[in-house]
Amino acid sequence: MWVSIGLLFLGLYVFYRIVNQGGASLALHFGALWVIMGIPELLPEERQNLAGGLRIIGMVFAASLIVFYLSQLSVFQ
């Protein structure tokens, strides 16, 4: 489920890149985030350590996206 949502966001990025000659970086960032968060769900149970590490990487990436997009608001400039 998570990976399919990520692929949807990545598809939106490609669509906007082709149609508008400029990509919506928000779709690219969130597509990558959903894919990173979905990969641990696809791993077998023997790979739980790797899955935990990928979840932590996903949470750090999500936090950095939130900080990045909040810093772009005019309130903080």
C-alpha positions as CSV (number, residue, x, y, z in Angstrom):
1,M,0.0,0.0,0.0
2,W,2.7,2.5,1.0
3,V,4.8,1.8,-2.1
4,S,1.8,2.2,-4.4
5,I,1.1,5.6,-2.9
6,G,4.7,6.5,-3.4
7,L,4.6,5.4,-7.0
8,L,1.5,7.6,-7.4
9,F,3.4,10.7,-6.2
10,L,6.4,9.8,-8.4
11,G,4.0,9.5,-11.4
12,L,2.6,12.9,-10.6
13,Y,6.1,14.3,-10.5
14,V,6.8,12.8,-14.0
15,F,3.5,14.1,-15.3
16,Y,4.2,17.7,-14.2
17,R,7.8,17.4,-15.4
18,I,6.6,16.5,-18.9
19,V,3.6,18.8,-19.1
20,N,5.0,21.9,-17.4
21,Q,8.6,21.5,-18.2
22,G,9.3,21.7,-14.5
23,G,8.7,19.2,-11.8
24,A,6.7,19.6,-8.6
25,S,9.5,18.9,-6.1
26,L,6.9,18.3,-3.4
27,A,5.6,15.3,-5.3
28,L,9.1,13.9,-5.8
29,H,10.0,14.3,-2.1
30,F,6.8,12.8,-0.8
31,G,6.9,10.0,-3.4
32,A,10.4,9.1,-2.2
33,L,9.2,9.3,1.4
34,W,6.3,6.9,0.9
35,V,8.5,4.4,-1.0
36,I,11.1,4.5,1.8
37,M,8.4,4.0,4.4
38,G,6.8,1.2,2.3
39,I,9.9,-0.9,1.7
40,P,10.1,-2.3,5.3
41,E,6.6,-3.7,4.9
42,L,7.7,-5.8,1.9
43,L,10.6,-7.4,3.7
44,P,10.4,-10.9,5.2
45,E,10.3,-11.2,9.0
46,E,14.0,-12.3,9.1
47,R,14.9,-8.8,8.0
48,Q,13.4,-6.9,11.0
49,N,16.6,-5.2,11.8
50,L,16.9,-3.8,8.3
51,A,13.2,-2.8,8.4
52,G,13.7,-0.9,11.6
53,G,16.6,1.0,10.2
54,L,14.6,1.9,7.1
55,R,11.8,3.1,9.2
56,I,14.1,5.4,11.2
57,I,15.6,6.7,7.9
58,G,12.0,7.4,6.7
59,M,11.1,9.3,9.9
60,V,14.3,11.4,9.7
61,F,13.5,12.2,6.0
62,A,9.9,13.1,6.9
63,A,11.1,15.4,9.7
64,S,13.6,17.1,7.4
65,L,10.9,17.6,4.7
66,I,8.6,19.2,7.3
67,V,11.4,21.6,8.4
68,F,12.3,22.4,4.8
69,Y,8.8,23.2,3.7
70,L,8.0,25.2,6.9
71,S,11.1,27.2,6.3
72,Q,9.8,28.2,2.9
73,L,6.7,29.9,4.4
74,S,6.8,33.7,4.4
75,V,6.1,33.8,8.1
76,F,9.7,32.5,8.8
77,Q,11.5,34.7,6.3
